[in-house]
């Protein structure tokens, strides 16, 4: 037996295999679990609310069993290698060992239950999923294992199912263990374990009790209901598996975009998800498609199932005809084609520096608030000025309603509430008295003296009036900020520069970091820009309050940064 995770990682770190930044981050995480078993745990909650740690170990035998099964029993089903045994590549072996190898010291169940594989076409992603499903039906699955492959259309859903059927039919040793019908694969002797293709056209999905859910080509799914229903149906299983295999798509408000951005935030450490593995084979920069050395980043099976010469021909066609570039980037190099104009990259805005707020007691500060328009997210930011280091600290508090907290399942608001980063206010509408209480709380704790509190005037009158009653002057301190290009463009440019140069710390607040990742730009004909607030799903409230504060800061930088 071998540890293919370490072997793959060694090839990567020595530069013999070129991978994307996202693959490197996932592999760093896995090797860290191997090297530091004391960190390989999940925090669980008892019925009485107390917590405990469930530890996991790497079991090389459990990790290698599905690899041995696939290479022994599964055969190629198409092309020149049809009928020959499947020999897995190193990257595939590392992925399989990551999924199956980390098991609980308590009951031996797998740690990881969800694996998202983004890879360019012709790299064998669907075939790999089909092999794993056949393995689960015979060896790894629970009794009565229900396995489903899902897509928007039944024809798409049947691709993985047909592959599994052909894998079984190519090997007499497998064929004798299954009964195959028009739309189902059943284990023998006749049991409740089966594999079926489903789509949003399918009926009675609510009655499923899935062990494996395979979502093929997620980018083509516009309605998340089928994904949600199937994954919810795994809740009674001890160790279910969700496998997503997909190439990239065009960005729109869809299940694919939500999942991809969730996975990005997970890999960057913004979100915590103890059950998830993300393997994203993509180009790091769009122009890398012209560099042969980078092709393998999106095509880990380059030279195996993905022909180098065929890919080179596609590239040459795109060089000759620019109209072919978009499709080439999306399908052959796994680069999302997007209408978004993102403000900053993660590397540009990421900053883990945290300041001791007590060092700013009695300071002159600037505030900014942004009230939710739909009863969801509200924020208040205080800008603090470190005059010696010439740095700015943005301390932000967030509020959500009880209703929004319950329905916002895609973003870890409940975790942030537990961490004290977000507060719950009101049932369906934010109680703005809570924001006033927070401002007064900071005054009593730190004696912060707000020389300006800037705000978007939308629905702010009640809060402004209450702050005025606390002594914050409408004339001198409480300042409405027009949310337009002329007012916001320069402060936003200054903020962007300070973020890139790490001159602004947001206290490594994951909520603010999430908001920063959501900021898109809109521009006018003069090149001025401001945040795009048109997308309800992409919350940017924390950034908006920082920008409002920067409006005041940019009007008198010398005053705020002058050393005493």
C-alpha positions in Angstrom: 0.0 0.0 0.0 1.1 3.6 -0.6 0.1 7.0 0.6 -0.9 8.7 -2.6 -1.8 12.0 -0.9 1.8 12.4 0.2 3.2 11.2 -3.1 1.0 13.6 -5.1 1.9 16.4 -2.7 5.6 15.7 -3.1 5.3 15.9 -6.8 3.6 19.2 -6.5 6.0 20.8 -4.0 9.0 19.7 -6.0 7.5 21.3 -9.1 7.2 18.1 -11.1 3.4 18.5 -11.3 2.0 22.0 -11.9 -1.4 22.6 -10.2 -3.7 25.5 -9.5 -3.6 27.5 -6.4 -6.8 25.9 -5.2 -5.5 22.4 -5.6 -2.4 23.4 -3.6 -4.5 24.8 -0.8 -6.6 21.6 -0.6 -3.5 19.4 -0.6 -1.9 21.6 2.0 -4.9 21.0 4.2 -4.8 17.2 3.7 -1.1 16.9 4.4 -1.5 19.1 7.5 -4.1 16.5 8.8 -1.6 13.8 8.1 1.3 15.6 9.9 -0.8 17.0 12.8 -3.3 14.3 13.9 -4.0 16.4 17.0 -5.8 18.8 14.6 -7.7 16.1 12.8 -11.0 16.4 14.6 -14.6 17.7 14.3 -16.2 19.5 17.2 -19.6 18.0 17.9 -22.5 19.1 20.2 -24.2 17.0 22.9 -27.9 17.2 23.6 -27.2 19.4 26.7 -25.3 21.9 24.5 -21.8 20.9 25.6 -19.2 20.1 23.0 -16.7 17.3 22.4 -14.0 16.5 19.8 -14.3 13.5 17.6 -10.8 12.6 16.3 -10.0 11.0 13.0 -6.9 9.0 11.7 -5.7 8.1 8.3 -6.3 4.4 7.6 -4.2 3.4 4.6 -6.1 0.2 4.1 -9.5 1.9 4.0 -8.0 4.6 1.7 -6.6 2.0 -0.8 -9.5 -0.5 -1.0 -11.6 1.5 -3.5 -8.4 2.0 -5.6 -7.7 -1.7 -5.7 -11.4 -2.4 -6.5 -11.4 0.0 -9.5 -8.1 -1.2 -10.9 -9.1 -4.9 -10.5 -12.8 -4.9 -11.6 -13.5 -1.7 -13.6 -12.6 -1.6 -17.3 -12.6 1.2 -19.9 -15.8 1.4 -21.8 -15.0 3.4 -24.9 -12.2 4.2 -27.4 -8.9 2.4 -28.0 -8.7 1.2 -24.4 -12.2 -0.3 -24.2 -12.2 -3.5 -22.2 -8.9 -2.9 -20.6 -8.5 -2.4 -16.8 -8.7 1.1 -15.6 -5.4 2.3 -14.2 -5.9 5.4 -12.1 -3.6 8.3 -12.3 -1.8 9.7 -9.2 -4.2 12.7 -8.9 -7.2 10.4 -9.0 -5.6 8.1 -6.4 -4.9 11.0 -4.1 -8.5 12.2 -4.4 -9.9 8.7 -3.6 -7.6 8.3 -0.6 -8.6 11.8 0.7 -12.3 10.8 0.6 -11.9 7.3 2.1 -8.8 7.4 4.2 -9.7 9.7 7.1 -11.9 7.7 9.5 -13.2 8.2 13.0 -11.4 6.6 15.9 -14.8 6.0 17.5 -16.7 4.1 14.8 -14.5 4.0 11.7 -16.9 6.2 9.6 -15.4 8.5 7.0 -14.7 12.1 8.0 -15.4 13.5 4.5 -18.8 13.2 3.0 -18.8 15.7 0.2 -16.3 16.0 -2.7 -16.5 18.7 -5.4 -14.4 18.1 -8.5 -14.0 20.9 -11.0 -12.0 19.8 -14.0 -11.9 20.5 -17.7 -13.7 18.1 -20.1 -12.0 14.9 -21.3 -10.3 14.3 -17.9 -12.4 11.3 -16.9 -14.4 13.0 -14.1 -17.8 11.2 -14.8 -16.1 7.9 -15.3 -14.4 8.2 -11.9 -17.7 9.0 -10.3 -19.3 6.0 -11.9 -16.5 3.7 -10.7 -16.9 4.9 -7.1 -20.7 4.3 -7.3 -20.2 0.7 -8.4 -17.7 0.3 -5.6 -20.2 1.7 -3.1 -23.0 -0.6 -4.3 -20.9 -3.7 -3.8 -18.4 -2.9 -1.1 -18.5 0.4 0.7 -22.2 1.2 0.9 -24.6 0.7 3.8 -27.4 -1.9 3.5 -30.2 -0.7 1.2 -27.9 1.9 -0.4 -29.8 4.2 -2.7 -27.5 5.8 -5.2 -28.5 8.6 -7.5 -27.0 10.6 -10.3 -28.8 13.8 -11.0 -28.9 16.4 -13.7 -31.3 18.9 -15.2 -32.3 16.6 -18.0 -32.8 12.8 -17.8 -30.4 12.3 -20.8 -27.6 14.1 -18.9 -28.3 12.2 -15.7 -28.1 8.9 -17.6 -24.5 9.5 -18.7 -22.9 8.4 -15.4 -25.6 5.7 -15.1 -24.8 4.3 -18.5 -21.1 4.4 -17.7 -21.7 2.3 -14.5 -23.9 -0.1 -16.5 -21.1 -0.6 -19.1 -18.5 -1.0 -16.4 -20.6 -3.8 -15.0 -21.3 -5.4 -18.3 -17.6 -5.4 -19.4 -16.6 -7.6 -16.5 -18.4 -11.0 -15.9 -17.3 -11.0 -12.3 -19.4 -7.8 -11.8 -22.2 -8.7 -14.1 -23.2 -11.7 -12.0 -23.7 -9.5 -9.0 -26.2 -7.1 -10.5 -29.6 -7.0 -12.2 -29.9 -4.2 -14.8 -33.2 -2.8 -15.9 -34.0 0.1 -18.2 -33.6 2.7 -15.5 -32.0 0.9 -12.6 -29.0 -1.1 -11.5 -29.8 -3.4 -8.6 -27.5 -5.6 -6.5 -28.0 -9.4 -6.2 -29.4 -11.2 -4.4 -32.2 -8.8 -4.9 -31.8 -6.2 -2.2 -32.8 -2.6 -1.6 -29.4 -1.3 -3.0 -29.7 0.4 -6.4 -28.4 3.1 -8.7 -30.8 5.3 -10.6 -30.6 8.4 -12.8 -32.9 11.3 -11.8 -33.6 14.8 -13.0 -35.9 17.6 -12.1 -38.4 15.9 -14.4 -38.3 12.9 -12.0 -41.2 12.4 -9.6 -41.3 11.4 -5.9 -37.7 12.5 -5.1 -38.9 13.6 -1.7 -39.1 10.0 -0.7 -35.5 9.2 -1.4 -33.1 8.0 1.3 -29.8 8.5 -0.6 -26.5 7.0 0.3 -24.7 8.6 -2.7 -25.7 11.7 -4.6 -23.8 12.4 -7.8 -24.4 15.7 -9.5 -23.1 15.8 -13.0 -22.2 19.0 -14.8 -23.5 21.3 -12.0 -23.1 24.4 -14.3 -26.1 23.2 -16.3 -28.4 23.1 -13.3 -30.5 26.2 -12.9 -32.9 25.0 -10.2 -31.2 24.0 -7.0 -34.2 22.0 -5.8 -33.1 18.7 -7.1 -29.7 19.1 -5.4 -31.1 20.2 -2.1 -33.8 17.5 -2.0 -31.3 14.7 -2.7 -28.7 15.9 -0.3 -31.3 16.4 2.4 -32.4 12.8 1.8 -29.0 11.6 3.1 -29.5 12.9 6.6 -30.4 9.4 8.0 -27.3 7.8 6.5 -24.2 7.2 8.7 -21.7 8.2 6.0 -23.3 9.5 2.9 -21.4 10.8 -0.1 -22.1 13.8 -2.3 -20.0 13.9 -5.5 -20.1 16.9 -7.7 -18.3 16.6 -11.0 -18.4 19.6 -13.4 -16.6 21.8 -15.8 -17.0 25.5 -15.6 -20.0 27.5 -16.8 -20.9 31.1 -17.3 -21.6 33.1 -14.2 -25.2 33.9 -13.3 -27.1 33.6 -10.1 -27.3 29.9 -10.1 -26.6 26.8 -8.1 -23.2 26.4 -9.8 -22.1 30.0 -8.9 -23.3 29.6 -5.3 -21.4 26.3 -4.9 -18.2 27.5 -6.6 -18.1 30.7 -4.5 -18.8 28.7 -1.4 -16.0 26.4 -2.3 -13.7 29.3 -2.9 -14.5 30.8 0.5 -13.9 27.4 2.1 -10.5 27.0 0.5 -9.5 30.6 1.5 -10.5 29.8 5.1 -13.4 32.2 5.2 -15.8 29.3 5.8 -15.3 26.2 7.9 -16.7 23.0 6.6 -15.3 19.8 8.2 -16.9 17.4 5.8 -15.9 19.0 2.5 -13.2 18.3 -0.1 -12.7 20.6 -3.0 -10.5 19.7 -5.9 -10.5 22.6 -8.4 -8.4 22.1 -11.5 -8.4 25.4 -13.3 -6.1 28.0 -14.7 -5.1 30.6 -12.1 -4.9 33.4 -14.7 -7.0 33.6 -17.8 -4.0 34.2 -20.2 -2.3 31.0 -19.1 -4.1 29.1 -21.9 -1.3 30.4 -24.1 1.3 28.7 -21.9 1.7 24.9 -22.5 3.3 24.5 -19.1 0.0 25.6 -17.5 -2.4 23.4 -19.4 -2.1 20.6 -16.9 -3.5 22.9 -14.2 -7.0 22.4 -15.7 -6.2 19.1 -17.3 -4.6 16.7 -14.8 -5.1 13.8 -17.2 -3.2 15.6 -20.0 -1.5 13.0 -22.1 -3.8 10.3 -20.9 -7.5 10.8 -21.6 -6.9 14.4 -22.7 -4.8 14.4 -25.9 -2.0 17.0 -25.9 -2.1 17.3 -29.7 -5.9 17.7 -29.8 -5.8 20.4 -27.1 -3.0 22.1 -29.0 -5.2 22.2 -32.1 -8.0 23.8 -30.1 -5.7 26.4 -28.8 -4.4 27.2 -32.3 -8.0 27.6 -33.6 -8.7 30.0 -30.8 -5.5 32.0 -31.6 -6.7 32.2 -35.2 -10.3 32.9 -34.4 -11.0 35.0 -31.2 -14.7 34.0 -31.2 -13.6 30.5 -30.1 -11.6 31.7 -27.0 -14.6 31.9 -24.6 -15.6 28.3 -25.2 -12.0 27.1 -25.1 -11.4 28.8 -21.8 -14.6 27.5 -20.2 -14.5 23.9 -21.4 -10.9 23.1 -22.0 -9.2 25.2 -19.4 -11.9 25.4 -16.8 -12.1 29.2 -16.5 -15.4 30.6 -15.6 -16.7 33.0 -18.2 -18.3 35.9 -16.3 -20.0 39.2 -16.7 -18.9 40.1 -13.2 -16.3 42.8 -12.8 -14.9 41.9 -9.4 -13.2 44.6 -7.5 -10.3 42.8 -5.8 -8.8 39.3 -5.7 -8.7 37.4 -2.4 -4.9 37.9 -2.3 -5.4 41.6 -2.6 -7.9 42.1 0.1 -6.9 39.3 2.5 -5.3 40.6 5.7 -5.0 38.6 8.9 -3.6 41.4 11.1 -5.6 42.0 14.2 -5.2 45.0 16.5 -5.9 45.3 20.2 -8.9 47.7 20.4 -8.0 48.8 23.9 -5.0 50.7 22.4 -7.6 53.0 20.8 -9.4 53.9 24.0 -10.4 57.6 24.1 -9.6 58.0 20.4 -11.3 60.2 17.8 -13.0 57.8 15.4 -15.3 57.7 12.3 -18.4 55.6 12.0 -20.5 54.3 9.1 -23.7 52.4 9.0 -25.8 50.6 6.3 -29.4 49.6 7.0 -30.8 46.5 5.4 -33.5 47.2 2.8 -35.1 43.8 3.1 -34.7 42.8 6.7 -31.5 40.8 6.2 -28.0 42.2 6.9 -27.2 45.5 8.7 -23.8 46.7 9.7 -22.0 49.4 11.6 -18.3 50.1 11.2 -15.9 52.2 13.3 -12.7 53.4 11.7 -9.8 53.6 14.1 -6.5 55.4 13.2 -3.1 54.1 14.2 -1.1 57.2 13.6 2.3 55.7 14.3 1.9 52.8 11.9 -0.1 54.9 9.5 -2.8 52.1 9.4 -6.5 52.1 9.7 -8.6 49.5 11.6 -12.2 48.8 10.6 -14.2 47.3 13.5 -17.5 46.1 12.1 -20.6 44.6 13.8 -23.4 42.9 11.9 -27.1 42.2 12.6 -29.5 39.8 11.0 -33.2 39.0 11.7 -34.3 35.7 13.1 -36.1 35.0 9.9 -33.1 35.7 7.7 -30.9 33.6 10.0 -33.1 30.6 9.5 -33.3 30.8 5.7 -29.6 31.8 5.0 -28.3 28.2 4.8 -25.7 28.8 2.2 -23.6 31.2 4.4 -22.5 30.3 7.9 -24.4 33.0 9.7 -25.2 30.8 12.7 -21.5 30.1 13.2 -20.8 33.8 13.0 -23.6 34.5 15.6 -21.9 31.9 18.0 -18.6 33.7 17.5 -20.1 37.1 18.4 -19.5 38.5 14.9 -23.2 38.8 14.1 -26.1 39.7 16.4 -29.7 38.7 16.0 -32.1 41.5 16.0 -35.9 41.4 15.5 -38.0 38.6 13.9 -38.6 39.9 10.4 -37.2 43.5 10.7 -34.0 44.8 12.3 -34.6 46.6 15.5 -32.5 49.7 14.9 -32.5 50.5 18.6 -29.9 47.6 18.8 -27.5 49.6 16.6 -27.8 52.6 18.8 -27.2 50.4 21.8 -24.0 49.1 20.1 -22.7 52.6 19.4 -23.3 53.5 23.0 -21.7 50.3 24.2 -18.5 51.2 22.4 -18.6 54.6 23.9 -18.9 53.2 27.4 -16.3 50.5 26.8 -13.7 52.5 24.8 -14.8 56.1 25.1 -14.6 56.4 21.4 -15.5 59.9 20.2 -17.2 59.8 16.8 -16.3 63.0 14.9 -18.4 61.7 11.9 -20.9 59.0 11.4 -21.7 58.6 7.7 -24.6 56.7 6.3 -26.8 55.8 3.3 -29.9 57.9 4.0 -32.3 55.1 2.8 -34.7 54.4 5.7 -32.2 55.8 8.1 -34.3 58.6 9.7 -35.4 56.7 12.8 -31.8 55.6 13.6 -30.4 59.1 12.9 -33.0 60.6 15.2 -32.2 58.2 18.0 -28.4 58.8 17.6 -29.1 62.5 17.7 -30.9 62.0 21.0 -27.7 60.4 22.3 -25.9 63.6 21.6 -24.5 63.0 18.1 -25.1 66.2 16.2 -27.1 66.1 13.0 -25.3 69.2 11.8 -21.7 68.1 12.5 -21.5 64.4 13.1 -24.4 62.6 11.4 -23.8 62.9 7.6 -25.8 61.3 4.8 -23.7 60.0 2.0 -25.1 60.1 -1.6 -24.6 56.7 -3.0 -23.3 57.7 -6.4 -20.2 57.7 -8.5 -19.1 61.2 -7.7 -19.2 60.6 -4.0 -18.0 57.0 -3.7 -15.4 56.6 -6.5 -12.4 58.3 -4.9 -13.0 56.8 -1.4 -13.4 53.4 -2.9 -10.1 53.8 -4.8 -8.4 54.8 -1.6 -9.8 51.9 0.2 -8.7 49.5 -2.5 -5.2 50.8 -2.4 -5.1 50.5 1.4 -6.4 46.9 1.2 -3.8 45.9 -1.3 -1.0 47.6 0.7 -2.3 46.0 3.9 -2.8 49.5 5.4 -6.3 48.7 6.4 -7.1 45.9 8.9 -10.7 44.6 9.2 -9.6 42.5 12.2 -9.6 39.3 10.1 -13.4 39.4 10.4 -14.7 36.5 8.2 -18.0 38.3 7.7 -16.2 41.4 6.3 -14.0 39.1 4.3 -17.0 37.5 2.8 -18.5 40.9 2.0 -15.2 41.9 0.3 -15.3 38.8 -1.8 -18.8 39.8 -3.0 -18.0 43.3 -4.3 -18.5 43.8 -8.0 -18.1 47.2 -9.7 -20.3 49.4 -11.8 -18.6 52.2 -13.8 -19.8 55.3 -15.5 -18.6 56.7 -18.8 -15.9 58.7 -17.1 -14.3 55.7 -15.5 -15.6 56.4 -12.0 -16.8 53.3 -10.1 -18.8 52.3 -7.1 -20.1 49.0 -5.6 -22.8 47.2 -7.5 -25.7 46.7 -5.0 -28.1 45.2 -7.6 -27.4 41.5 -6.6 -29.5 40.7 -3.5 -27.5 37.4 -3.0 -24.1 39.1 -2.9 -24.1 40.9 0.5 -21.6 43.8 0.6 -23.0 45.7 3.6 -19.8 45.6 5.6 -17.8 47.1 2.7 -20.4 49.8 2.2 -20.0 51.0 5.8 -16.3 51.1 5.4 -16.6 53.1 2.2 -19.0 55.5 3.9 -16.4 56.0 6.6 -13.7 56.5 4.0 -15.8 59.4 2.6 -15.1 61.3 5.8 -11.5 60.1 6.0 -10.6 61.2 2.5 -11.9 64.7 3.1 -9.3 65.3 5.8 -6.6 62.6 5.9 -4.1 64.8 7.6 -6.4 65.4 10.5 -7.1 61.7 11.2 -3.5 60.6 10.7 -1.6 63.6 12.3 0.6 62.3 15.1 -0.1 63.8 18.5 
